Amino acid sequence: MKKYVNAEEGAVIYGISKSRIIVIAREAGAVYKVGNSALINTELFEEYLEQFREPARSLPKHLWNKLKENTNAPKTGENQ
């Protein structure tokens, strides 16, 4: 991935709006002004985003048991 992107490229890469990526990039200290352009350092931006990461959660028992039952059941059309 590119180290520096403009807001439009960043919006496509990260799947958020152009205005939102600018706000987050400023909070992260990842904006570099070059003339009339603003570039976003993707390394700093991603490092900043990591602080918002939520830990993985396990499935509730009733869903986990149902999933295990479905994977152990014979598939339709198989010889038994």
Stockholm file with secondary structure:
# STOCKHOLM 1.0

chainA/1-80         MKKYVNAEEGAVIYGISKSRIIVIAREAGAVYKVGNSALINTELFEEYLEQFREPARSLPKHLWNKLKENTNAPKTGENQ
#=GR chainA/1-80 SS CCSEECHHHHHHHHTSCHHHHHHHHHHHTCEEEETTEEEEEHHHHHHHHGGGCCCCCCCCHHHHHHHHHHHHSCCTTCCC
#=GC SS_cons        CCSEECHHHHHHHHTSCHHHHHHHHHHHTCEEEETTEEEEEHHHHHHHHGGGCCCCCCCCHHHHHHHHHHHHSCCTTCCC
//
